[in-house]
Amino acid sequence: MPAFQEYFDPSHQLVRDSVRRFVEREILPDIDQWEESESFPRELYLKAGAAGILGIGYPESLGGSHEGDLFAKVAASEELMRCGSGGLVAGLGSLDIGLPPILKWARPEVRDRVVPLVLSGEKISALAITEPSGGSDVANLQTRAVRDGDFYRVSGSKTFITSGVRADFYTVAVRTGEPGFGGISLLLIEKGTPGFTVGRQLKKMGWWASDTAELFFDNCLVPVGNLIGAENMGFACIMGNFQSERLALALMANMTAQLALEESLKWARQREAFGKPIGKFQVLKHRLAEMATALEVSREFTYRQAAKMAAGQSVIKEISMAKNFATDTADRITTDAVQILGGLGYMRESLVERLYRDNRILSIGGGTREVMNEIISKQMGL
């Protein structure tokens, strides 16, 4: 992969090298088995915490490192994807969507108790927004929290929650006020809280190694002190969190495409047909050239938005564009990769088969492609 010196400095290369060694040592030897068993050992969180991977981008005072260095996070995220399992990366990285609201808006005593435990890998954090009645329509969520003295009584359900089975801390979107975006709050709900139960692990098309679950709340009593941010101001917190999540999904899409392209190039060089490597046929050479071109454009555009975010600029429109462009690119490249590998590309023993399946969620999660286009058009004044 190109060095992209404009964005990455020598310290980022050290991060990249460290994470790549971790992936080679702790993940790659077992990833195929973990995929088939649809899980990976909880111990991997502890190992990633001890290696400093989970803490990248978080305050040193809470057990993190490289606070405010977005491209250290980018480098680490890209190298984790080299394990070839989007599900493992999503599960191991669920803290990056569950923890930021706690870090930014929770009471100090809650933040100081929760964040270090998650960054060390001792505990797992998850974000719970999506409901059976709707996913991207966050403003109309139905899970209700009613104030009762020093507690909220929470009733409702969530679904498609990454790390939902084994998480310890859940950042949960609830309705504390009137209908619409102005009545939403965020609560920290801990596993074991009376009235809170975790449903079955859901079976998925891809991301097999991540656990994905349903959550149920039946008059679940949550201390008022677990409110994250101000009451009825949760929608703004969620939207701010979405920008980082959409960047992460764009990066994941680009790396999915990168791995698929690499597998295609290897196959084109070694597979022979009609007396020569298939990569020598013009039709395939041109397809590979187009795959590489689309990926370079997507990656550069994504990095550009990351640089703007790191500089404190608002990129609501552009990060939505980046997510859509990256996922469209990954759709095309993973499809082409399966076609290039032919029968082998359809086999579970092939990495591109997994990449093809894992890729499909990327244009759905974090806001669907259609919602991204709605955001883009609104930002254009339409």
C-alpha positions as CSV (number, residue, x, y, z in Angstrom):
1,M,0.0,0.0,0.0
2,P,1.3,3.5,-0.7
3,A,2.9,5.4,2.2
4,F,0.7,8.5,2.0
5,Q,3.3,10.7,3.7
6,E,0.9,13.6,3.6
7,Y,-1.2,11.9,6.2
8,F,1.1,9.5,8.1
9,D,4.3,10.3,10.0
10,P,7.0,7.9,11.4
11,S,5.0,7.5,14.6
12,H,2.1,6.2,12.6
13,Q,4.3,3.7,10.9
14,L,5.3,2.4,14.4
15,V,1.7,2.0,15.2
16,R,1.1,0.2,11.9
17,D,4.0,-2.2,12.4
18,S,3.0,-3.0,16.0
19,V,-0.6,-3.8,15.1
20,R,0.5,-5.8,12.1
21,R,2.7,-8.0,14.3
22,F,-0.2,-8.4,16.7
23,V,-2.5,-9.6,13.9
24,E,0.2,-12.0,12.6
25,R,0.8,-13.4,16.0
26,E,-2.5,-13.4,17.8
27,I,-5.2,-13.5,15.1
28,L,-4.1,-15.0,11.7
29,P,-3.2,-18.5,13.0
30,D,-6.8,-19.0,14.3
31,I,-9.0,-16.7,12.3
32,D,-10.5,-19.4,10.0
33,Q,-11.5,-21.5,13.0
34,W,-13.0,-18.5,14.8
35,E,-15.0,-17.6,11.7
36,E,-16.4,-21.1,11.5
37,S,-17.3,-21.2,15.2
38,E,-18.8,-17.7,14.8
39,S,-16.9,-16.3,17.8
40,F,-13.4,-15.5,19.0
41,P,-11.9,-15.8,22.5
42,R,-12.7,-13.0,25.0
43,E,-9.1,-13.2,25.9
44,L,-8.3,-11.4,22.7
45,Y,-9.7,-8.2,24.2
46,L,-7.2,-8.5,27.1
47,K,-4.3,-9.1,24.6
48,A,-5.3,-6.2,22.5
49,G,-5.6,-4.0,25.6
50,A,-2.2,-5.1,26.9
51,A,-0.7,-4.3,23.4
52,G,-2.1,-0.8,23.6
53,I,-4.3,-1.3,20.6
54,L,-7.7,-0.7,22.2
55,G,-6.5,2.5,23.8
56,I,-5.3,4.3,20.6
57,G,-6.9,7.7,20.4
58,Y,-8.0,7.8,24.0
59,P,-6.6,9.9,26.9
60,E,-3.5,8.6,28.5
61,S,-5.0,9.5,31.9
62,L,-7.6,6.8,31.3
63,G,-5.3,4.2,29.9
64,G,-5.1,5.3,26.3
65,S,-2.4,6.7,24.0
66,H,-2.2,8.9,20.9
67,E,-5.0,11.1,22.2
68,G,-6.3,13.3,19.4
69,D,-4.2,11.6,16.8
70,L,-6.8,10.4,14.3
71,F,-4.3,9.0,11.8
72,A,-2.8,6.7,14.5
73,K,-6.3,5.3,14.8
74,V,-6.6,5.0,11.0
75,A,-3.3,3.1,10.8
76,A,-4.3,0.7,13.5
77,S,-7.7,0.1,12.0
78,E,-6.3,-0.6,8.6
79,E,-3.8,-3.1,10.0
80,L,-6.5,-4.9,12.1
81,M,-8.4,-5.4,8.8
82,R,-5.5,-7.4,7.5
83,C,-6.8,-10.3,9.5
84,G,-9.4,-10.6,6.8
85,S,-12.4,-10.8,9.1
86,G,-14.6,-7.8,9.3
87,G,-16.6,-9.5,12.0
88,L,-13.6,-9.8,14.3
89,V,-12.6,-6.2,13.7
90,A,-16.2,-5.0,14.4
91,G,-16.4,-7.1,17.6
92,L,-13.0,-6.1,18.9
93,G,-13.6,-2.5,18.0
94,S,-17.2,-2.1,19.3
95,L,-15.7,0.1,22.1
96,D,-15.1,2.8,19.4
97,I,-18.8,3.4,19.0
98,G,-19.9,2.6,22.6
99,L,-17.2,4.4,24.5
100,P,-16.9,7.9,22.9
101,P,-20.3,9.2,24.3
102,I,-19.2,8.0,27.8
103,L,-15.8,9.7,27.4
104,K,-17.2,13.0,26.3
105,W,-20.5,13.4,28.2
106,A,-20.8,11.0,31.1
107,R,-20.3,12.1,34.7
108,P,-16.6,12.0,35.6
109,E,-17.1,9.3,38.2
110,V,-18.8,7.1,35.6
111,R,-16.3,7.9,32.9
112,D,-13.3,7.2,35.2
113,R,-14.8,3.9,36.2
114,V,-15.8,2.6,32.8
115,V,-13.2,3.8,30.3
116,P,-10.1,2.3,31.8
117,L,-11.7,-1.1,32.2
118,V,-12.7,-1.1,28.5
119,L,-9.4,0.1,27.2
120,S,-7.6,-2.6,29.2
121,G,-9.8,-5.3,27.6
122,E,-11.2,-6.3,31.0
123,K,-14.7,-5.2,30.0
124,I,-16.5,-4.8,26.7
125,S,-18.5,-1.8,25.5
126,A,-21.3,-1.8,23.0
127,L,-23.6,0.8,21.4
128,A,-27.4,0.1,21.4
129,I,-29.5,2.3,19.1
130,T,-31.1,0.1,16.4
131,E,-34.6,-1.2,17.2
132,P,-36.8,-3.9,15.6
133,S,-39.1,-1.1,14.4
134,G,-36.4,0.8,12.6
135,G,-32.7,1.3,12.2
136,S,-31.6,4.4,10.4
137,D,-34.7,6.4,11.6
138,V,-33.0,7.2,15.0
139,A,-35.4,10.1,15.7
140,N,-38.3,7.8,16.0
141,L,-36.9,5.2,18.4
142,Q,-39.4,3.7,20.8
143,T,-37.4,2.4,23.8
144,R,-38.7,4.5,26.7
145,A,-37.1,5.7,29.9
146,V,-39.4,7.2,32.5
147,R,-37.9,9.1,35.5
148,D,-38.8,7.4,38.9
149,G,-37.0,9.1,41.7
150,D,-33.3,8.4,41.4
151,F,-33.8,5.9,38.6
152,Y,-35.1,5.6,35.1
153,R,-37.4,2.8,34.3
154,V,-36.5,1.5,30.8
155,S,-38.7,-0.6,28.6
156,G,-38.2,-1.6,25.0
157,S,-35.8,-3.6,22.9
158,K,-32.8,-3.3,20.6
159,T,-31.5,-5.5,17.8
160,F,-28.5,-6.0,15.6
161,I,-26.2,-4.9,18.5
162,T,-22.5,-5.6,17.8
163,S,-20.9,-7.3,20.9
164,G,-24.4,-7.5,22.2
165,V,-24.0,-11.0,23.7
166,R,-20.9,-10.4,25.8
167,A,-20.7,-6.7,26.4
168,D,-20.6,-5.4,30.0
169,F,-21.4,-1.7,29.3
170,Y,-24.1,-0.7,26.9
171,T,-24.5,2.9,25.7
172,V,-28.3,2.8,25.0
173,A,-30.5,5.4,23.2
174,V,-33.8,5.9,24.9
175,R,-36.8,8.2,24.7
176,T,-37.1,10.4,27.7
177,G,-39.3,13.1,26.1
178,E,-41.7,13.8,23.4
179,P,-41.7,12.2,19.9
180,G,-38.9,13.2,17.5
181,F,-35.2,13.9,17.9
182,G,-35.7,16.3,20.8
183,G,-36.9,13.6,23.2
184,I,-33.9,11.2,23.0
185,S,-31.3,10.6,25.7
186,L,-28.4,8.2,26.2
187,L,-28.0,5.9,29.2
188,L,-25.2,3.7,30.4
189,I,-26.8,0.3,31.2
190,E,-24.7,-2.4,32.7
191,K,-25.1,-6.2,32.2
192,G,-26.8,-7.7,35.2
193,T,-29.1,-4.7,35.8
194,P,-32.5,-6.1,36.9
195,G,-35.0,-6.1,34.0
196,F,-32.2,-6.2,31.4
197,T,-31.8,-9.4,29.4
198,V,-29.7,-10.4,26.4
199,G,-31.4,-12.4,23.7
200,R,-30.0,-15.0,21.3
201,Q,-26.9,-14.5,19.2
202,L,-28.2,-13.6,15.7
203,K,-27.1,-15.5,12.6
204,K,-25.7,-13.3,9.9
205,M,-24.7,-13.4,6.2
206,G,-21.3,-12.1,7.1
207,W,-19.3,-10.9,10.0
208,W,-19.5,-14.4,11.5
209,A,-16.9,-13.8,14.1
210,S,-18.7,-10.9,15.7
211,D,-21.5,-11.6,18.2
212,T,-24.7,-9.7,17.3
213,A,-27.7,-9.8,19.7
214,E,-31.1,-8.6,20.7
215,L,-31.5,-6.7,24.0
216,F,-34.7,-6.5,26.1
217,F,-35.6,-4.0,28.8
218,D,-38.6,-4.7,31.1
219,N,-38.9,-1.9,33.7
220,C,-35.1,-2.0,33.9
221,L,-34.0,0.3,36.7
222,V,-31.1,2.5,35.7
223,P,-29.6,5.1,38.1
224,V,-30.1,8.7,37.0
225,G,-26.3,9.1,37.4
226,N,-25.9,6.9,34.4
227,L,-27.4,9.5,32.1
228,I,-24.9,10.4,29.4
229,G,-25.0,14.1,28.7
230,A,-28.1,16.2,29.3
231,E,-31.6,14.7,29.2
232,N,-33.3,14.9,25.8
233,M,-30.0,15.9,24.2
234,G,-29.0,12.4,23.1
235,F,-29.7,12.9,19.4
236,A,-26.9,15.4,19.0
237,C,-24.5,13.0,20.8
238,I,-25.6,10.2,18.5
239,M,-25.1,12.3,15.4
240,G,-21.7,13.4,16.5
241,N,-20.8,9.8,17.1
242,F,-22.0,8.7,13.7
243,Q,-19.4,10.9,11.9
244,S,-16.6,8.8,13.5
245,E,-18.4,5.6,12.8
246,R,-18.9,6.4,9.2
247,L,-15.2,7.2,8.8
248,A,-14.5,3.8,10.4
249,L,-16.8,2.0,8.0
250,A,-15.3,3.8,5.0
251,L,-11.8,2.7,6.1
252,M,-13.1,-0.8,6.6
253,A,-14.6,-0.8,3.1
254,N,-11.4,0.5,1.5
255,M,-9.4,-2.2,3.3
256,T,-11.9,-4.9,2.3
257,A,-11.3,-3.7,-1.3
258,Q,-7.5,-3.6,-0.8
259,L,-7.4,-7.2,0.4
260,A,-9.7,-8.4,-2.5
261,L,-7.5,-6.6,-5.0
262,E,-4.4,-8.2,-3.6
263,E,-5.9,-11.6,-3.8
264,S,-7.0,-10.9,-7.4
265,L,-3.5,-9.8,-8.4
266,K,-1.9,-12.9,-6.8
267,W,-4.3,-15.2,-8.6
268,A,-3.9,-13.3,-11.9
269,R,-0.2,-13.9,-11.8
270,Q,-0.2,-17.6,-10.8
271,R,-3.3,-19.0,-12.6
272,E,-2.8,-20.1,-16.1
273,A,-5.3,-20.5,-18.9
274,F,-4.6,-21.2,-22.6
275,G,-0.9,-21.4,-22.0
276,K,-0.3,-18.2,-20.1
277,P,-1.1,-16.4,-16.8
278,I,-4.6,-15.0,-16.9
279,G,-3.2,-11.6,-15.9
280,K,-1.7,-11.4,-19.4
281,F,-5.2,-11.2,-21.0
282,Q,-6.1,-7.7,-21.8
283,V,-9.7,-8.0,-20.5
284,L,-8.4,-9.0,-17.0
285,K,-5.5,-6.5,-17.0
286,H,-8.0,-3.7,-17.7
287,R,-10.4,-4.9,-15.0
288,L,-7.6,-5.0,-12.4
289,A,-6.5,-1.5,-13.5
290,E,-10.0,-0.2,-13.0
291,M,-10.3,-1.9,-9.6
292,A,-7.0,-0.3,-8.5
293,T,-8.0,3.1,-9.8
294,A,-11.3,3.2,-8.0
295,L,-9.6,2.1,-4.7
296,E,-7.0,4.8,-4.9
297,V,-9.6,7.5,-5.5
298,S,-11.8,6.2,-2.6
299,R,-8.9,5.9,-0.2
300,E,-7.6,9.4,-1.0
301,F,-11.0,10.9,-0.5
302,T,-11.5,9.1,2.8
303,Y,-8.1,10.2,4.1
304,R,-8.9,13.8,3.1
305,Q,-12.1,13.7,5.2
306,A,-10.1,12.2,8.1
307,A,-7.6,15.1,7.8
308,K,-10.5,17.6,7.9
309,M,-12.0,15.9,11.0
310,A,-8.6,15.9,12.7
311,A,-8.4,19.7,12.0
312,G,-11.8,20.2,13.7
313,Q,-13.8,20.8,10.5
314,S,-17.3,19.7,10.0
315,V,-17.6,17.0,7.2
316,I,-21.2,15.9,7.6
317,K,-21.7,15.9,3.8
318,E,-18.3,14.7,2.8
319,I,-18.1,11.8,5.3
320,S,-21.4,10.6,4.0
321,M,-20.0,10.8,0.5
322,A,-16.9,9.0,1.5
323,K,-18.9,6.1,3.1
324,N,-21.1,5.7,0.0
325,F,-18.2,5.9,-2.4
326,A,-16.0,3.5,-0.4
327,T,-18.8,0.9,0.1
328,D,-19.7,1.2,-3.6
329,T,-16.1,0.7,-4.5
330,A,-15.8,-2.3,-2.2
331,D,-19.0,-3.8,-3.7
332,R,-17.5,-3.6,-7.1
333,I,-14.0,-4.9,-6.2
334,T,-15.2,-7.8,-4.0
335,T,-17.6,-8.8,-6.8
336,D,-14.9,-8.6,-9.4
337,A,-12.5,-10.6,-7.1
338,V,-14.9,-13.5,-6.8
339,Q,-15.3,-13.5,-10.6
340,I,-11.6,-13.4,-11.2
341,L,-10.9,-16.3,-8.9
342,G,-13.8,-18.2,-10.5
343,G,-14.8,-21.4,-8.7
344,L,-12.2,-20.8,-6.0
345,G,-13.8,-17.4,-5.3
346,Y,-17.0,-19.2,-4.4
347,M,-15.3,-21.5,-1.9
348,R,-15.2,-20.9,1.8
349,E,-11.4,-21.6,1.8
350,S,-11.0,-18.4,-0.3
351,L,-10.5,-15.1,1.5
352,V,-12.4,-13.2,-1.2
353,E,-15.5,-15.3,-0.5
354,R,-15.4,-14.0,3.1
355,L,-14.6,-10.5,2.0
356,Y,-17.6,-10.6,-0.4
357,R,-20.0,-11.6,2.4
358,D,-18.5,-9.3,5.0
359,N,-18.6,-6.3,2.7
360,R,-22.4,-6.4,2.3
361,I,-23.1,-4.9,5.7
362,L,-20.9,-1.8,5.2
363,S,-23.5,0.1,3.1
364,I,-26.1,-0.7,5.7
365,G,-24.5,-0.1,9.1
366,G,-23.9,3.3,10.5
367,G,-26.7,4.7,8.3
368,T,-27.8,3.1,5.0
369,R,-26.6,4.3,1.6
370,E,-30.0,5.8,1.1
371,V,-29.8,7.8,4.4
372,M,-26.3,9.0,3.4
373,N,-27.8,10.3,0.1
374,E,-30.5,12.1,2.1
375,I,-27.9,13.7,4.3
376,I,-25.8,14.8,1.3
377,S,-28.8,16.3,-0.5
378,K,-29.9,18.2,2.6
379,Q,-26.4,19.6,3.0
380,M,-26.7,20.7,-0.6
381,G,-29.8,22.7,0.3
382,L,-32.3,20.4,-1.3
